[in-house]
Amino acid sequence: MRPSQLKAGDQIQYRSIFGTERVAIFQKRIPSRGKGQPAKNYLRFPEFAGLNGPDDDGTCVVSDYDLSRRGRLAVRVRP
């Protein structure tokens, strides 16, 4: 899967380090800003919402490398 082709709202099956798969919702991607600043992807995990207080919406930052290796598209949002 190529993270650059994802659209906001796409559902992703993300496999963690321990092998469990969780559903995440893709929010946005910030492209690389040169050497030393790799691209970042923002994923929202509904299972993680509220773990760090009531204002926590479960958003995590994932690199392009991790997302391309551990993620797979579950549901595509229509254009």
PDB file as gemmi writes it, atoms N, CA and C in Angstrom:
CRYST1    1.000    1.000    1.000  90.00  90.00  90.00 P 1                      
ATOM      1  N   MET A   1       0.838  -1.169   0.000  1.00  0.00           N  
ATOM      2  CA  MET A   1       0.000   0.000   0.000  1.00  0.00           C  
ATOM      3  C   MET A   1       0.891   1.243   0.000  1.00  0.00           C  
ATOM      4  N   ARG A   2       0.518   2.217  -0.778  1.00  0.00           N  
ATOM      5  CA  ARG A   2       1.265   3.475  -0.835  1.00  0.00           C  
ATOM      6  C   ARG A   2       0.536   4.533  -0.013  1.00  0.00           C  
ATOM      7  N   PRO A   3       1.170   5.034   1.035  1.00  0.00           N  
ATOM      8  CA  PRO A   3       0.512   6.042   1.871  1.00  0.00           C  
ATOM      9  C   PRO A   3       0.149   7.316   1.118  1.00  0.00           C  
ATOM     10  N   SER A   4       0.873   7.636   0.059  1.00  0.00           N  
ATOM     11  CA  SER A   4       0.583   8.862  -0.684  1.00  0.00           C  
ATOM     12  C   SER A   4      -0.736   8.778  -1.444  1.00  0.00           C  
ATOM     13  N   GLN A   5      -1.286   7.581  -1.632  1.00  0.00           N  
ATOM     14  CA  GLN A   5      -2.539   7.421  -2.361  1.00  0.00           C  
ATOM     15  C   GLN A   5      -3.765   7.346  -1.451  1.00  0.00           C  
ATOM     16  N   LEU A   6      -3.566   7.424  -0.146  1.00  0.00           N  
ATOM     17  CA  LEU A   6      -4.690   7.373   0.783  1.00  0.00           C  
ATOM     18  C   LEU A   6      -5.417   8.711   0.822  1.00  0.00           C  
ATOM     19  N   LYS A   7      -6.710   8.640   1.102  1.00  0.00           N  
ATOM     20  CA  LYS A   7      -7.527   9.844   1.231  1.00  0.00           C  
ATOM     21  C   LYS A   7      -8.089   9.909   2.644  1.00  0.00           C  
ATOM     22  N   ALA A   8      -8.369  11.105   3.094  1.00  0.00           N  
ATOM     23  CA  ALA A   8      -8.932  11.283   4.435  1.00  0.00           C  
ATOM     24  C   ALA A   8     -10.239  10.508   4.556  1.00  0.00           C  
ATOM     25  N   GLY A   9     -10.358   9.728   5.619  1.00  0.00           N  
ATOM     26  CA  GLY A   9     -11.555   8.936   5.860  1.00  0.00           C  
ATOM     27  C   GLY A   9     -11.407   7.469   5.504  1.00  0.00           C  
ATOM     28  N   ASP A  10     -10.338   7.098   4.790  1.00  0.00           N  
ATOM     29  CA  ASP A  10     -10.119   5.688   4.452  1.00  0.00           C  
ATOM     30  C   ASP A  10      -9.908   4.875   5.725  1.00  0.00           C  
ATOM     31  N   GLN A  11     -10.494   3.681   5.774  1.00  0.00           N  
ATOM     32  CA  GLN A  11     -10.281   2.792   6.911  1.00  0.00           C  
ATOM     33  C   GLN A  11      -9.139   1.846   6.593  1.00  0.00           C  
ATOM     34  N   ILE A  12      -8.273   1.655   7.573  1.00  0.00           N  
ATOM     35  CA  ILE A  12      -7.061   0.862   7.396  1.00  0.00           C  
ATOM     36  C   ILE A  12      -7.009  -0.204   8.476  1.00  0.00           C  
ATOM     37  N   GLN A  13      -6.583  -1.399   8.102  1.00  0.00           N  
ATOM     38  CA  GLN A  13      -6.260  -2.441   9.069  1.00  0.00           C  
ATOM     39  C   GLN A  13      -4.772  -2.296   9.363  1.00  0.00           C  
ATOM     40  N   TYR A  14      -4.419  -1.935  10.588  1.00  0.00           N  
ATOM     41  CA  TYR A  14      -3.025  -1.693  10.961  1.00  0.00           C  
ATOM     42  C   TYR A  14      -2.577  -2.791  11.917  1.00  0.00           C  
ATOM     43  N   ARG A  15      -1.508  -3.492  11.549  1.00  0.00           N  
ATOM     44  CA  ARG A  15      -0.971  -4.583  12.366  1.00  0.00           C  
ATOM     45  C   ARG A  15       0.106  -4.021  13.288  1.00  0.00           C  
ATOM     46  N   SER A  16      -0.063  -4.204  14.590  1.00  0.00           N  
ATOM     47  CA  SER A  16       0.890  -3.666  15.557  1.00  0.00           C  
ATOM     48  C   SER A  16       2.137  -4.548  15.628  1.00  0.00           C  
ATOM     49  N   ILE A  17       3.084  -4.142  16.449  1.00  0.00           N  
ATOM     50  CA  ILE A  17       4.332  -4.894  16.624  1.00  0.00           C  
ATOM     51  C   ILE A  17       4.042  -6.292  17.152  1.00  0.00           C  
ATOM     52  N   PHE A  18       3.020  -6.426  17.972  1.00  0.00           N  
ATOM     53  CA  PHE A  18       2.695  -7.703  18.595  1.00  0.00           C  
ATOM     54  C   PHE A  18       1.814  -8.592  17.720  1.00  0.00           C  
ATOM     55  N   GLY A  19       1.420  -8.119  16.548  1.00  0.00           N  
ATOM     56  CA  GLY A  19       0.656  -8.926  15.611  1.00  0.00           C  
ATOM     57  C   GLY A  19      -0.848  -8.728  15.647  1.00  0.00           C  
ATOM     58  N   THR A  20      -1.352  -7.916  16.552  1.00  0.00           N  
ATOM     59  CA  THR A  20      -2.795  -7.679  16.589  1.00  0.00           C  
ATOM     60  C   THR A  20      -3.173  -6.628  15.551  1.00  0.00           C  
ATOM     61  N   GLU A  21      -4.302  -6.835  14.900  1.00  0.00           N  
ATOM     62  CA  GLU A  21      -4.767  -5.878  13.897  1.00  0.00           C  
ATOM     63  C   GLU A  21      -5.838  -4.984  14.498  1.00  0.00           C  
ATOM     64  N   ARG A  22      -5.714  -3.700  14.215  1.00  0.00           N  
ATOM     65  CA  ARG A  22      -6.667  -2.712  14.704  1.00  0.00           C  
ATOM     66  C   ARG A  22      -7.156  -1.877  13.530  1.00  0.00           C  
ATOM     67  N   VAL A  23      -8.388  -1.409  13.641  1.00  0.00           N  
ATOM     68  CA  VAL A  23      -8.961  -0.552  12.607  1.00  0.00           C  
ATOM     69  C   VAL A  23      -8.568   0.886  12.915  1.00  0.00           C  
ATOM     70  N   ALA A  24      -8.071   1.580  11.895  1.00  0.00           N  
ATOM     71  CA  ALA A  24      -7.699   2.989  12.027  1.00  0.00           C  
ATOM     72  C   ALA A  24      -8.343   3.768  10.894  1.00  0.00           C  
ATOM     73  N   ILE A  25      -8.539   5.045  11.117  1.00  0.00           N  
ATOM     74  CA  ILE A  25      -9.094   5.935  10.099  1.00  0.00           C  
ATOM     75  C   ILE A  25      -8.009   6.926   9.712  1.00  0.00           C  
ATOM     76  N   PHE A  26      -7.692   6.960   8.424  1.00  0.00           N  
ATOM     77  CA  PHE A  26      -6.650   7.857   7.929  1.00  0.00           C  
ATOM     78  C   PHE A  26      -7.163   9.285   7.967  1.00  0.00           C  
ATOM     79  N   GLN A  27      -6.362  10.196   8.559  1.00  0.00           N  
ATOM     80  CA  GLN A  27      -6.773  11.595   8.638  1.00  0.00           C  
ATOM     81  C   GLN A  27      -6.042  12.455   7.625  1.00  0.00           C  
ATOM     82  N   LYS A  28      -4.712  12.450   7.667  1.00  0.00           N  
ATOM     83  CA  LYS A  28      -3.957  13.273   6.720  1.00  0.00           C  
ATOM     84  C   LYS A  28      -2.521  12.788   6.630  1.00  0.00           C  
ATOM     85  N   ARG A  29      -1.833  13.240   5.589  1.00  0.00           N  
ATOM     86  CA  ARG A  29      -0.424  12.924   5.372  1.00  0.00           C  
ATOM     87  C   ARG A  29       0.321  14.226   5.143  1.00  0.00           C  
ATOM     88  N   ILE A  30       1.442  14.376   5.846  1.00  0.00           N  
ATOM     89  CA  ILE A  30       2.309  15.530   5.645  1.00  0.00           C  
ATOM     90  C   ILE A  30       3.551  15.022   4.929  1.00  0.00           C  
ATOM     91  N   PRO A  31       3.820  15.497   3.699  1.00  0.00           N  
ATOM     92  CA  PRO A  31       4.964  14.995   2.935  1.00  0.00           C  
ATOM     93  C   PRO A  31       6.298  15.346   3.591  1.00  0.00           C  
ATOM     94  N   SER A  32       7.331  14.690   3.126  1.00  0.00           N  
ATOM     95  CA  SER A  32       8.683  14.916   3.626  1.00  0.00           C  
ATOM     96  C   SER A  32       9.113  16.355   3.364  1.00  0.00           C  
ATOM     97  N   ARG A  33       9.866  16.902   4.302  1.00  0.00           N  
ATOM     98  CA  ARG A  33      10.367  18.269   4.158  1.00  0.00           C  
ATOM     99  C   ARG A  33      11.883  18.273   4.053  1.00  0.00           C  
ATOM    100  N   GLY A  34      12.404  17.333   3.315  1.00  0.00           N  
ATOM    101  CA  GLY A  34      13.849  17.260   3.130  1.00  0.00           C  
ATOM    102  C   GLY A  34      14.467  16.195   4.014  1.00  0.00           C  
ATOM    103  N   LYS A  35      15.772  16.128   3.958  1.00  0.00           N  
ATOM    104  CA  LYS A  35      16.504  15.111   4.703  1.00  0.00           C  
ATOM    105  C   LYS A  35      16.360  15.352   6.206  1.00  0.00           C  
ATOM    106  N   GLY A  36      16.061  14.309   6.926  1.00  0.00           N  
ATOM    107  CA  GLY A  36      15.914  14.407   8.369  1.00  0.00           C  
ATOM    108  C   GLY A  36      14.497  14.663   8.840  1.00  0.00           C  
ATOM    109  N   GLN A  37      13.593  14.951   7.931  1.00  0.00           N  
ATOM    110  CA  GLN A  37      12.193  15.162   8.290  1.00  0.00           C  
ATOM    111  C   GLN A  37      11.312  14.296   7.389  1.00  0.00           C  
ATOM    112  N   PRO A  38      11.148  13.021   7.742  1.00  0.00           N  
ATOM    113  CA  PRO A  38      10.367  12.120   6.890  1.00  0.00           C  
ATOM    114  C   PRO A  38       8.879  12.464   6.895  1.00  0.00           C  
ATOM    115  N   ALA A  39       8.170  11.885   5.948  1.00  0.00           N  
ATOM    116  CA  ALA A  39       6.724  12.096   5.842  1.00  0.00           C  
ATOM    117  C   ALA A  39       6.021  11.496   7.058  1.00  0.00           C  
ATOM    118  N   LYS A  40       4.918  12.140   7.473  1.00  0.00           N  
ATOM    119  CA  LYS A  40       4.144  11.680   8.624  1.00  0.00           C  
ATOM    120  C   LYS A  40       2.702  11.445   8.203  1.00  0.00           C  
ATOM    121  N   ASN A  41       2.113  10.417   8.775  1.00  0.00           N  
ATOM    122  CA  ASN A  41       0.711  10.089   8.532  1.00  0.00           C  
ATOM    123  C   ASN A  41      -0.025  10.118   9.868  1.00  0.00           C  
ATOM    124  N   TYR A  42      -1.198  10.716   9.865  1.00  0.00           N  
ATOM    125  CA  TYR A  42      -2.004  10.794  11.076  1.00  0.00           C  
ATOM    126  C   TYR A  42      -3.151   9.800  10.957  1.00  0.00           C  
ATOM    127  N   LEU A  43      -3.194   8.849  11.899  1.00  0.00           N  
ATOM    128  CA  LEU A  43      -4.238   7.833  11.950  1.00  0.00           C  
ATOM    129  C   LEU A  43      -5.011   8.001  13.251  1.00  0.00           C  
ATOM    130  N   ARG A  44      -6.330   7.817  13.173  1.00  0.00           N  
ATOM    131  CA  ARG A  44      -7.157   7.869  14.380  1.00  0.00           C  
ATOM    132  C   ARG A  44      -7.649   6.466  14.689  1.00  0.00           C  
ATOM    133  N   PHE A  45      -7.277   5.981  15.870  1.00  0.00           N  
ATOM    134  CA  PHE A  45      -7.697   4.670  16.338  1.00  0.00           C  
ATOM    135  C   PHE A  45      -8.856   4.858  17.318  1.00  0.00           C  
ATOM    136  N   PRO A  46     -10.075   4.466  16.953  1.00  0.00           N  
ATOM    137  CA  PRO A  46     -11.210   4.631  17.869  1.00  0.00           C  
ATOM    138  C   PRO A  46     -11.019   3.892  19.196  1.00  0.00           C  
ATOM    139  N   GLU A  47     -10.254   2.787  19.187  1.00  0.00           N  
ATOM    140  CA  GLU A  47     -10.018   2.034  20.423  1.00  0.00           C  
ATOM    141  C   GLU A  47      -9.164   2.814  21.415  1.00  0.00           C  
ATOM    142  N   PHE A  48      -8.338   3.731  20.920  1.00  0.00           N  
ATOM    143  CA  PHE A  48      -7.432   4.489  21.779  1.00  0.00           C  
ATOM    144  C   PHE A  48      -8.043   5.797  22.270  1.00  0.00           C  
ATOM    145  N   ALA A  49      -9.217   6.144  21.816  1.00  0.00           N  
ATOM    146  CA  ALA A  49      -9.843   7.415  22.197  1.00  0.00           C  
ATOM    147  C   ALA A  49     -10.128   7.433  23.697  1.00  0.00           C  
ATOM    148  N   GLY A  50      -9.732   8.519  24.346  1.00  0.00           N  
ATOM    149  CA  GLY A  50      -9.995   8.688  25.765  1.00  0.00           C  
ATOM    150  C   GLY A  50      -8.981   8.060  26.697  1.00  0.00           C  
ATOM    151  N   LEU A  51      -7.940   7.420  26.191  1.00  0.00           N  
ATOM    152  CA  LEU A  51      -6.951   6.793  27.066  1.00  0.00           C  
ATOM    153  C   LEU A  51      -6.094   7.820  27.794  1.00  0.00           C  
ATOM    154  N   ASN A  52      -5.893   8.976  27.196  1.00  0.00           N  
ATOM    155  CA  ASN A  52      -5.044  10.006  27.794  1.00  0.00           C  
ATOM    156  C   ASN A  52      -5.884  11.217  28.211  1.00  0.00           C  
ATOM    157  N   GLY A  53      -7.070  10.970  28.676  1.00  0.00           N  
ATOM    158  CA  GLY A  53      -7.949  12.052  29.101  1.00  0.00           C  
ATOM    159  C   GLY A  53      -9.162  12.170  28.195  1.00  0.00           C  
ATOM    160  N   PRO A  54     -10.134  12.963  28.599  1.00  0.00           N  
ATOM    161  CA  PRO A  54     -11.375  13.059  27.822  1.00  0.00           C  
ATOM    162  C   PRO A  54     -11.211  13.763  26.475  1.00  0.00           C  
ATOM    163  N   ASP A  55     -10.166  14.576  26.315  1.00  0.00           N  
ATOM    164  CA  ASP A  55      -9.962  15.287  25.051  1.00  0.00           C  
ATOM    165  C   ASP A  55      -9.179  14.475  24.028  1.00  0.00           C  
ATOM    166  N   ASP A  56      -8.685  13.320  24.417  1.00  0.00           N  
ATOM    167  CA  ASP A  56      -7.884  12.483  23.522  1.00  0.00           C  
ATOM    168  C   ASP A  56      -8.796  11.796  22.512  1.00  0.00           C  
ATOM    169  N   ASP A  57      -8.536  12.023  21.211  1.00  0.00           N  
ATOM    170  CA  ASP A  57      -9.373  11.402  20.176  1.00  0.00           C  
ATOM    171  C   ASP A  57      -8.737  10.155  19.568  1.00  0.00           C  
ATOM    172  N   GLY A  58      -7.599   9.705  20.080  1.00  0.00           N  
ATOM    173  CA  GLY A  58      -6.972   8.473  19.606  1.00  0.00           C  
ATOM    174  C   GLY A  58      -6.102   8.644  18.385  1.00  0.00           C  
ATOM    175  N   THR A  59      -5.632   9.859  18.113  1.00  0.00           N  
ATOM    176  CA  THR A  59      -4.792  10.109  16.944  1.00  0.00           C  
ATOM    177  C   THR A  59      -3.348   9.719  17.230  1.00  0.00           C  
ATOM    178  N   CYS A  60      -2.743   8.997  16.277  1.00  0.00           N  
ATOM    179  CA  CYS A  60      -1.345   8.581  16.374  1.00  0.00           C  
ATOM    180  C   CYS A  60      -0.620   8.993  15.097  1.00  0.00           C  
ATOM    181  N   VAL A  61       0.676   9.261  15.224  1.00  0.00           N  
ATOM    182  CA  VAL A  61       1.507   9.623  14.081  1.00  0.00           C  
ATOM    183  C   VAL A  61       2.308   8.391  13.676  1.00  0.00           C  
ATOM    184  N   VAL A  62       2.252   8.047  12.376  1.00  0.00           N  
ATOM    185  CA  VAL A  62       2.924   6.861  11.849  1.00  0.00           C  
ATOM    186  C   VAL A  62       3.751   7.279  10.639  1.00  0.00           C  
ATOM    187  N   SER A  63       4.943   6.709  10.512  1.00  0.00           N  
ATOM    188  CA  SER A  63       5.800   7.030   9.367  1.00  0.00           C  
ATOM    189  C   SER A  63       5.297   6.325   8.105  1.00  0.00           C  
ATOM    190  N   ASP A  64       5.745   6.802   6.955  1.00  0.00           N  
ATOM    191  CA  ASP A  64       5.395   6.161   5.681  1.00  0.00           C  
ATOM    192  C   ASP A  64       5.866   4.714   5.652  1.00  0.00           C  
ATOM    193  N   TYR A  65       7.061   4.484   6.162  1.00  0.00           N  
ATOM    194  CA  TYR A  65       7.634   3.137   6.150  1.00  0.00           C  
ATOM    195  C   TYR A  65       6.744   2.174   6.934  1.00  0.00           C  
ATOM    196  N   ASP A  66       6.386   2.539   8.161  1.00  0.00           N  
ATOM    197  CA  ASP A  66       5.539   1.668   8.975  1.00  0.00           C  
ATOM    198  C   ASP A  66       4.168   1.452   8.347  1.00  0.00           C  
ATOM    199  N   LEU A  67       3.584   2.506   7.828  1.00  0.00           N  
ATOM    200  CA  LEU A  67       2.248   2.378   7.247  1.00  0.00           C  
ATOM    201  C   LEU A  67       2.260   1.500   5.999  1.00  0.00           C  
ATOM    202  N   SER A  68       3.297   1.614   5.187  1.00  0.00           N  
ATOM    203  CA  SER A  68       3.348   0.795   3.973  1.00  0.00           C  
ATOM    204  C   SER A  68       3.592  -0.675   4.297  1.00  0.00           C  
ATOM    205  N   ARG A  69       4.287  -0.968   5.394  1.00  0.00           N  
ATOM    206  CA  ARG A  69       4.583  -2.351   5.755  1.00  0.00           C  
ATOM    207  C   ARG A  69       3.500  -2.994   6.608  1.00  0.00           C  
ATOM    208  N   ARG A  70       2.891  -2.222   7.494  1.00  0.00           N  
ATOM    209  CA  ARG A  70       1.959  -2.785   8.470  1.00  0.00           C  
ATOM    210  C   ARG A  70       0.495  -2.492   8.193  1.00  0.00           C  
ATOM    211  N   GLY A  71       0.209  -1.607   7.267  1.00  0.00           N  
ATOM    212  CA  GLY A  71      -1.175  -1.240   7.013  1.00  0.00           C  
ATOM    213  C   GLY A  71      -1.701  -1.829   5.717  1.00  0.00           C  
ATOM    214  N   ARG A  72      -3.010  -2.040   5.689  1.00  0.00           N  
ATOM    215  CA  ARG A  72      -3.664  -2.436   4.442  1.00  0.00           C  
ATOM    216  C   ARG A  72      -5.038  -1.783   4.419  1.00  0.00           C  
ATOM    217  N   LEU A  73      -5.435  -1.417   3.237  1.00  0.00           N  
ATOM    218  CA  LEU A  73      -6.690  -0.695   3.060  1.00  0.00           C  
ATOM    219  C   LEU A  73      -7.870  -1.622   3.318  1.00  0.00           C  
ATOM    220  N   ALA A  74      -8.779  -1.201   4.179  1.00  0.00           N  
ATOM    221  CA  ALA A  74      -9.967  -1.990   4.481  1.00  0.00           C  
ATOM    222  C   ALA A  74     -11.174  -1.455   3.713  1.00  0.00           C  
ATOM    223  N   VAL A  75     -11.425  -0.146   3.796  1.00  0.00           N  
ATOM    224  CA  VAL A  75     -12.569   0.473   3.124  1.00  0.00           C  
ATOM    225  C   VAL A  75     -12.105   1.785   2.509  1.00  0.00           C  
ATOM    226  N   ARG A  76     -12.358   1.945   1.214  1.00  0.00           N  
ATOM    227  CA  ARG A  76     -11.985   3.170   0.494  1.00  0.00           C  
ATOM    228  C   ARG A  76     -13.151   4.146   0.529  1.00  0.00           C  
ATOM    229  N   VAL A  77     -12.859   5.398   0.830  1.00  0.00           N  
ATOM    230  CA  VAL A  77     -13.869   6.457   0.785  1.00  0.00           C  
ATOM    231  C   VAL A  77     -14.025   6.879  -0.663  1.00  0.00           C  
ATOM    232  N   ARG A  78     -15.241   7.047  -1.097  1.00  0.00           N  
ATOM    233  CA  ARG A  78     -15.475   7.449  -2.493  1.00  0.00           C  
ATOM    234  C   ARG A  78     -15.022   8.882  -2.710  1.00  0.00           C  
ATOM    235  N   PRO A  79     -14.486   9.176  -3.915  1.00  0.00           N  
ATOM    236  CA  PRO A  79     -14.002  10.537  -4.203  1.00  0.00           C  
ATOM    237  C   PRO A  79     -15.101  11.569  -4.271  1.00  0.00           C  
TER     238      PRO A  79                                                      
END                                                                             
